[in-house]
């Protein structure tokens, strides 16, 4: 249960992750020209199934009067930088994933 609740998590690592999520949100907003009314969710997922990347970041955008947009980038959150996020959103099929 401790692992599920992440009670054993390093506080410094949690701060770095929070800062990285904020940066990914900022890069997404800048790339897509989003206003302050948009909501950007950044989630890192793990997968142990065969053929599934070990980590992937899902970025979902919810904006008023617009369809939901989603981008999947097959890497860990800590590996993302602005150029990778920008390329994922601007490519027809980003980083091994797809826009939903």
MOMO-V613716 format. One record per residue. N is the residue number from 0. RES is the residue in one letter. OMEGA is omega in whole degrees, 0 to 359 (* if undefined). Layout:
n=N res=RES omega=OMEGA
n=N res=RES omega=OMEGA
This chain:
n=0 res=X omega=180
n=1 res=X omega=180
n=2 res=X omega=179
n=3 res=X omega=180
n=4 res=X omega=180
n=5 res=X omega=180
n=6 res=X omega=181
n=7 res=X omega=184
n=8 res=X omega=178
n=9 res=X omega=181
n=10 res=X omega=179
n=11 res=X omega=178
n=12 res=X omega=178
n=13 res=X omega=178
n=14 res=X omega=178
n=15 res=X omega=180
n=16 res=X omega=178
n=17 res=X omega=179
n=18 res=X omega=180
n=19 res=X omega=178
n=20 res=X omega=179
n=21 res=X omega=178
n=22 res=X omega=179
n=23 res=X omega=176
n=24 res=X omega=181
n=25 res=X omega=180
n=26 res=X omega=179
n=27 res=X omega=180
n=28 res=X omega=180
n=29 res=X omega=182
n=30 res=X omega=184
n=31 res=X omega=180
n=32 res=X omega=183
n=33 res=X omega=176
n=34 res=X omega=182
n=35 res=X omega=181
n=36 res=X omega=179
n=37 res=X omega=175
n=38 res=X omega=179
n=39 res=X omega=178
n=40 res=X omega=180
n=41 res=X omega=183
n=42 res=X omega=174
n=43 res=X omega=181
n=44 res=X omega=174
n=45 res=X omega=179
n=46 res=X omega=179
n=47 res=X omega=181
n=48 res=X omega=178
n=49 res=X omega=178
n=50 res=X omega=180
n=51 res=X omega=177
n=52 res=X omega=183
n=53 res=X omega=179
n=54 res=X omega=172
n=55 res=X omega=177
n=56 res=X omega=177
n=57 res=X omega=178
n=58 res=X omega=180
n=59 res=X omega=181
n=60 res=X omega=176
n=61 res=X omega=180
n=62 res=X omega=179
n=63 res=X omega=175
n=64 res=X omega=179
n=65 res=X omega=177
n=66 res=X omega=176
n=67 res=X omega=175
n=68 res=X omega=181
n=69 res=X omega=178
n=70 res=X omega=177
n=71 res=X omega=179
n=72 res=X omega=185
n=73 res=X omega=174
n=74 res=X omega=177
n=75 res=X omega=179
n=76 res=X omega=182
n=77 res=X omega=181
n=78 res=X omega=184
n=79 res=X omega=171
n=80 res=X omega=185
n=81 res=X omega=182
n=82 res=X omega=180
n=83 res=X omega=178
n=84 res=X omega=179
n=85 res=X omega=180
n=86 res=X omega=180
n=87 res=X omega=181
n=88 res=X omega=185
n=89 res=X omega=181
n=90 res=X omega=177
n=91 res=X omega=175
n=92 res=X omega=189
n=93 res=X omega=168
n=94 res=X omega=177
n=95 res=X omega=180
n=96 res=X omega=178
n=97 res=X omega=174
n=98 res=X omega=178
n=99 res=X omega=*
